[in-house]
Amino acid sequence: MRRPTLVAGALLVLGGLVAAPSPVSAQPGQCAAPADNVVREIPWPQQRLAPRSAWALNQGGSTLVGVVDTGVSAAAPALAGRVLPGQDVLGSGPANNDCAGRGTFMAGLIAAGQTTGVGFAGIAPRARILPIRVAQNPNEVDPGRLAAGIRAAVDGGAKVIAVSMGTPSPAADLRAAVDYAAGRDALVIAASDMNVQDGQTSYPAAFPSVLPVSGIDESGSPANRGGSNAPAQAPALVAPSSNVVSIAPAGAGHITASGGGIGVAFVAGAAALVRSYHPDLSAAQVRHRLEATADHPPAVLPDPALGFGVVDPRAALATVLPEESGDRPTPAPAPDVRVPPVPAADDTPVFIALAVTALTVSAASLGALAAALVTRGRRRKWRSAWAAGSQDDQPAGAVRATTEETTEEDVPVSRSTSSSAL
C-alpha cells in the first residue's frame, strides 16, 4: 500500500495539526495557502475504513453536520455548494471561511466530494456542513465559547456535531450545552485524545451523552499519546489520526497532517451516513449502532485504549443488530370468526315427493287392476267365476278344471296391463 509522499523537512503547525511543510501550511499569524498537490492514490484511512463500500447504500445527502472548529471554507472545491454560512461565536457573522485551515481539514474528512482520478473523498461525500467557529487555535479553547458553538450547531439544524477540540474544564455551561444537544436529538462526537499528554480528561468528550473518539495510526495502535501516557477517559470508538490526507481552505490539492481530534471527523462522517440511511433512529440509537458494528479489538469491550474498536461505515449502515431482528411487524392474531352452524337439512320436501311418487305408482297400479277386473267382469257378464262355470250335475273335478283354465287365461292380461302402467 502506497502512502502519499510527505515532503522531508521540519513539520509545521496547521491550526493545531502537525502538517507536512508545503505552501498550504499556515505560518503563525498567516492564513493557510491554497493546496496544489493532488493525491491520486487512495489514502490509508480510506483504505482502512472502506467508505466506498457503503456509498451504494447511502452517501449522507440528507444529513447536516455541524463542525465546531475554526470555520470551514466554502471556497474549497471538494465542498462546493455544501457549506452553509454558519456562525462565528468569536465575533459576528458567518463562519464559512477558515484562516487556520483546521476546520476545513476536518470537514473534508467528513464530506469532501468524489473527483474523477482522485483517491481521496470524505466518508459522507454528499453531506452538508454547518461551520461554527469557536477558536483559531484548538489548544486555546474557551469552555464558554465551545458551549456556545455547540448550541449554535443545534439551533442551526445539525443532527451530527463534530467537536475535534477539547478543554480540561468540565464547565457547567459546557455540560448544559451537550445536554441541550441531546434533548434535541443531536449526536455530539468529541475528541478524547486532546490534552492527553498530561493525563487530563478532555471535555466535552467525557460527558455521558457525548460519543468520545481517539485516534490510531496505520498499525492500528493508539496514536497521539505522549510516550506511554493514556487518556484519563477511554474512547468509545477510534479512527485514523496519523498521516491523514484531506483538503485545504482553497485549491484543488491535498495536505497531510496528524494530530489529536482528527478521528472525530471519520466517526462524524459515519454518523452522517447512518442518520441519512436510518432516519428514524435517535441519536442514542445511532451511537449504539456505531459502537455495535465497529471493528472490535480482541479484548473485553470496551477496551481502555480502543473502546469498541475502529469505526466501520458500511457495517454501521447494513448490519441488522440482534435486537432489531425481531422488529419486523408481528402478524396480527387471526380474528375470532365464529361461523354459525349449518342448519339441519329440511327433509320434508323429499318426503312429500316420495309420498307423491308412491301414491302415483299406487294409483296407476290400482287403475290397472281395476281395468283388469272390468275386462273380466264384462267377459263373464259380471258373474262369479264359480257361478259361470258351475253345473249341478258337473263333478268336482270338472269345476276345478274350469277354474284353472280361467286363471291361466287371465294372468298374462294382468301382467301385461301392470307392465304398461309402469
C-alpha positions in Angstrom: 0.0 0.0 0.0 1.5 3.3 -1.0 1.1 6.4 1.1 1.0 10.0 -0.1 4.6 11.3 -0.3 5.5 13.6 2.5 7.9 16.4 1.8 11.0 15.9 4.0 11.9 18.6 6.5 10.7 20.3 9.6 7.0 19.9 10.4 4.8 23.0 10.6 1.5 23.5 12.5 -1.8 23.8 10.6 -4.3 25.1 13.0 -3.0 22.8 15.8 -2.4 19.9 13.4 1.1 18.7 12.5 1.3 19.0 8.8 3.9 18.3 6.1 5.7 21.5 5.1 4.2 22.9 1.8 2.7 26.1 0.6 -0.6 25.1 2.3 0.8 25.1 5.8 -0.2 28.1 7.9 2.6 30.0 9.5 1.9 31.8 12.8 -0.2 34.8 12.1 -0.8 33.8 8.5 -3.7 32.0 6.8 -3.2 28.6 5.1 -2.2 28.9 1.4 -4.1 27.1 -1.4 -3.2 23.4 -1.8 -1.9 22.3 -5.2 -0.5 18.8 -4.6 -3.2 16.4 -5.7 -3.1 12.9 -4.1 -4.2 10.3 -6.7 -4.0 7.1 -4.7 -6.4 6.1 -2.0 -5.0 7.3 1.4 -4.6 4.6 4.1 -7.5 5.8 6.2 -9.9 5.4 3.3 -8.4 2.0 2.6 -8.8 1.0 6.3 -12.4 2.3 6.6 -13.5 1.5 3.1 -16.3 4.1 2.9 -16.8 3.4 -0.8 -18.4 0.0 0.1 -21.1 2.0 1.9 -21.8 4.5 -0.9 -24.0 2.1 -2.8 -26.4 2.3 0.1 -26.1 6.0 1.1 -23.8 9.0 0.8 -25.2 11.1 3.6 -27.1 13.6 1.4 -29.8 14.3 3.9 -27.6 15.0 6.9 -26.3 18.3 8.1 -23.1 18.0 10.1 -22.0 20.8 12.5 -18.3 21.3 12.5 -17.4 23.2 15.7 -13.8 24.3 15.0 -12.0 27.2 13.2 -14.6 27.7 10.5 -14.9 25.9 7.1 -14.0 27.4 3.8 -16.9 27.5 1.3 -14.2 28.1 -1.4 -12.8 24.6 -1.0 -13.6 22.9 -4.4 -14.3 19.5 -2.7 -17.1 21.1 -0.6 -18.5 23.3 -3.3 -22.2 24.1 -2.7 -22.5 22.2 0.6 -21.0 24.6 3.1 -23.7 26.8 4.9 -22.8 30.3 6.2 -22.7 29.0 9.8 -21.9 31.2 12.8 -18.8 32.8 14.3 -19.1 32.8 18.1 -15.8 34.7 18.4 -17.5 37.8 16.9 -20.3 38.1 14.5 -21.1 37.0 11.0 -20.7 33.7 9.2 -18.0 31.0 9.6 -17.8 29.8 6.0 -14.2 31.0 5.8 -11.2 29.4 7.5 -7.8 31.2 8.0 -6.3 28.4 10.2 -7.4 25.6 7.9 -8.2 23.1 10.6 -11.9 23.2 10.3 -11.8 22.8 6.6 -9.4 19.8 7.0 -12.0 18.2 9.3 -14.9 19.0 7.0 -13.0 17.4 4.1 -12.7 14.1 6.0 -16.4 14.2 6.7 -17.8 15.3 3.4 -15.3 16.0 0.6 -16.9 15.0 -2.7 -15.6 12.5 -5.2 -13.4 13.6 -8.0 -12.5 11.5 -11.0 -8.9 10.3 -10.8 -8.6 11.2 -7.1 -8.4 8.6 -4.4 -9.4 10.9 -1.6 -13.0 11.6 -0.6 -14.9 12.2 2.6 -16.8 9.4 4.5 -20.1 11.0 3.6 -19.4 12.8 0.3 -22.9 14.3 -0.1 -23.4 15.5 3.5 -23.8 19.3 4.1 -21.6 21.2 6.5 -22.6 23.8 9.1 -19.5 25.7 10.2 -19.2 27.1 13.7 -16.1 29.0 14.6 -15.1 28.8 18.3 -11.4 29.3 18.1 -8.4 29.9 15.9 -6.1 27.6 18.0 -7.6 24.3 19.2 -5.1 24.3 22.1 -6.6 27.6 23.4 -10.3 26.8 23.7 -12.6 28.8 26.0 -15.2 26.5 27.5 -17.9 29.1 27.3 -17.3 29.7 23.6 -17.2 25.9 23.0 -20.5 25.6 24.7 -21.9 28.5 22.6 -20.7 26.8 19.5 -22.4 23.5 20.3 -25.7 25.4 21.0 -25.3 27.3 17.7 -24.8 24.0 15.8 -28.0 22.5 17.4 -30.0 25.7 16.6 -28.7 25.6 13.0 -30.3 22.2 12.5 -27.2 19.9 12.7 -28.0 16.3 13.8 -24.4 15.3 13.9 -21.9 17.7 15.7 -18.2 17.2 15.4 -16.1 18.7 18.1 -12.4 18.0 17.5 -11.3 20.4 20.2 -11.3 19.9 23.9 -10.8 21.5 27.3 -9.8 20.1 30.6 -12.6 22.1 32.2 -16.0 20.4 32.9 -17.7 23.8 32.9 -21.3 23.9 33.8 -22.3 25.8 30.7 -20.5 23.2 28.5 -22.4 20.4 30.2 -25.6 22.3 29.7 -24.8 22.7 26.0 -24.3 19.0 25.4 -27.5 18.2 27.4 -29.2 20.8 25.1 -28.0 18.9 22.1 -29.1 15.5 23.5 -32.5 16.9 24.3 -32.9 17.9 20.6 -31.7 14.5 19.3 -28.3 15.8 18.0 -25.3 13.4 18.4 -22.2 15.2 19.7 -18.9 13.5 18.8 -15.9 14.8 20.5 -12.2 14.2 20.9 -11.0 12.3 23.9 -7.3 12.5 22.8 -6.8 16.2 23.4 -4.5 17.2 26.3 -3.7 13.5 26.9 0.0 14.2 27.3 -0.8 15.4 30.8 -3.2 12.6 31.5 -6.1 15.1 31.6 -9.7 14.4 30.8 -11.0 16.2 27.7 -14.4 17.8 27.7 -17.0 17.7 26.3 -15.9 14.1 25.4 -16.1 13.0 29.0 -19.8 13.9 29.4 -22.1 10.9 29.2 -24.2 11.9 26.3 -21.2 12.6 24.1 -19.5 10.0 21.9 -15.8 10.1 22.7 -13.3 9.3 19.9 -9.5 9.0 19.8 -7.0 8.2 17.1 -5.0 5.3 15.7 -2.0 5.0 13.4 -1.6 2.7 10.4 -0.7 -0.2 12.6 -4.0 0.1 14.5 -2.2 1.3 17.7 -3.4 4.3 19.6 -1.9 7.5 18.2 -1.1 10.9 19.6 -0.2 9.6 23.0 2.7 11.4 24.7 5.0 8.4 25.4 3.2 5.8 27.4 0.5 8.1 28.7 -3.1 7.1 28.3 -6.1 9.4 28.4 -8.0 9.6 31.6 -11.2 8.7 29.8 -11.3 5.8 27.4 -12.8 6.4 24.0 -15.9 4.7 22.7 -14.5 4.5 19.1 -11.2 5.1 17.4 -10.3 6.2 13.8 -7.2 7.2 11.9 -5.4 10.4 13.1 -1.9 9.9 11.9 -0.6 10.8 8.4 -4.2 11.7 7.3 -4.9 13.3 3.9 -7.6 15.9 3.5 -8.2 19.3 1.9 -7.1 22.9 2.4 -9.3 26.0 2.6 -8.5 26.7 -1.1 -7.1 24.9 -4.1 -7.9 21.5 -5.5 -4.9 19.8 -3.9 -4.5 18.0 -0.6 -2.5 18.2 2.6 -1.3 15.5 5.1 -1.5 16.0 8.8 -1.5 14.2 12.2 -2.9 15.2 15.5 -5.5 14.8 18.2 -9.1 15.1 17.3 -8.7 14.0 13.7 -10.5 10.7 14.3 -13.7 12.7 15.3 -14.2 13.6 11.6 -14.2 10.0 10.4 -16.7 9.0 13.0 -18.9 12.0 12.3 -18.9 11.1 8.6 -20.0 7.6 9.5 -22.7 9.0 11.8 -23.9 11.2 8.9 -24.3 8.1 6.7 -26.3 6.3 9.4 -28.6 9.3 10.1 -29.3 9.6 6.4 -29.8 5.9 5.8 -31.7 5.2 9.0 -33.6 8.4 9.5 -35.9 7.0 12.2 -33.0 6.2 14.6 -32.5 8.5 17.6 -29.0 10.0 18.4 -28.6 7.4 21.1 -29.5 4.6 18.7 -27.0 5.9 16.1 -24.3 5.9 18.7 -25.2 2.3 19.7 -25.2 1.2 16.1 -21.7 2.8 15.5 -20.3 1.0 18.6 -22.0 -2.3 17.9 -20.8 -2.5 14.3 -17.2 -1.3 14.9 -14.2 -3.5 14.1 -13.8 -4.8 17.6 -10.4 -5.4 19.2 -9.7 -8.8 20.6 -10.3 -7.8 24.1 -13.1 -7.3 26.6 -15.2 -4.4 25.4 -14.9 -1.5 25.8 -11.1 -1.7 25.6 -9.4 1.1 27.7 -7.4 2.3 24.7 -9.6 1.4 21.7 -13.1 1.4 23.1 -15.4 -0.7 20.9 -12.9 -0.5 18.1 -12.4 1.1 14.7 -15.5 2.7 13.2 -16.8 0.7 10.2 -19.0 2.8 7.9 -20.5 0.1 5.8 -21.3 -2.2 8.7 -22.9 0.7 10.5 -25.3 1.0 7.6 -26.0 -2.6 6.6 -25.8 -4.7 9.8 -29.0 -6.0 11.3 -28.4 -5.8 15.0 -29.7 -8.7 17.2 -32.2 -6.5 18.9 -33.5 -5.4 15.5 -34.1 -8.9 14.1 -37.4 -9.0 16.0 -38.5 -5.6 14.9 -40.4 -6.9 11.9 -44.2 -6.5 12.4 -45.7 -9.3 14.3 -48.6 -10.9 12.4 -51.9 -9.9 13.9 -53.7 -12.8 15.6 -56.3 -14.5 13.5 -59.8 -12.9 14.1 -62.2 -14.9 16.1 -64.6 -15.7 13.3 -67.5 -17.7 14.6 -69.3 -19.4 11.7 -72.9 -20.2 12.7 -73.7 -23.9 12.4 -75.3 -25.0 9.2 -79.0 -25.8 9.9 -80.1 -29.4 9.5 -81.4 -30.1 6.1 -85.2 -30.0 5.9 -86.2 -33.4 4.6 -89.9 -32.5 4.4 -89.9 -31.8 0.6 -88.1 -35.0 0.0 -90.6 -37.0 2.0 -93.5 -35.2 0.2 -92.0 -36.0 -3.2 -91.5 -39.6 -2.3 -95.0 -39.8 -0.9 -96.5 -38.3 -4.1 -94.5 -40.7 -6.2 -95.6 -43.6 -4.2 -99.2 -42.5 -4.4 -98.9 -42.0 -8.1 -97.5 -45.5 -8.6 -100.2 -47.0 -6.3 -102.9 -45.2 -8.2 -101.6 -46.5 -11.5 -101.4 -50.0 -10.2 -104.9 -49.7 -8.8 -106.1 -48.4 -12.1 -104.6 -51.3 -14.0 -106.1 -53.7 -11.5 -109.5 -52.1 -11.9 -109.2 -52.3 -15.7 -108.4 -56.0 -15.5 -111.4 -56.6 -13.2 -113.7 -54.7 -15.5 -112.5 -56.7 -18.5 -113.0 -59.9 -16.6 -116.4 -58.8 -15.5 -117.5 -58.0 -18.9 -116.3 -61.4 -20.2 -118.2 -63.1 -17.5 -121.2 -60.8 -17.7 -120.5 -59.8 -14.1 -120.9 -63.3 -12.8 -118.8 -65.0 -10.3 -116.2 -67.4 -11.8 -117.7 -70.1 -9.7 -121.1 -69.3 -10.8 -120.2 -69.1 -14.5 -118.6 -72.5 -14.5 -120.9 -74.4 -12.1 -123.4 -77.1 -13.2 -125.5 -79.0 -10.7 -124.6 -82.3 -12.4 -120.9 -81.4 -13.0 -118.5 -83.3 -10.8 -115.9 -81.6 -8.7 -113.1 -82.3 -11.0 -114.8 -80.6 -13.9 -115.3 -77.5 -11.8 -111.5 -77.4 -10.9 -110.6 -77.7 -14.5 -112.7 -74.8 -15.5 -111.2 -72.7 -12.7 -107.6 -73.5 -13.7 -108.3 -72.8 -17.3 -109.7 -69.3 -16.5 -106.8 -68.5 -14.3 -104.2 -69.4 -16.9 -106.1 -67.2 -19.5 -106.4 -64.1 -17.3 -102.9 -63.9 -15.6 -101.0 -62.8 -18.7 -103.5 -60.0 -19.3 -103.0 -58.7 -15.7 -99.2 -58.8 -16.1 -99.4 -57.1 -19.4 -101.6 -54.3 -18.1 -99.3 -53.9 -15.0 -96.2 -53.6 -17.2 -97.8 -50.9 -19.4 -98.8 -48.9 -16.3 -95.2 -48.9 -15.1 
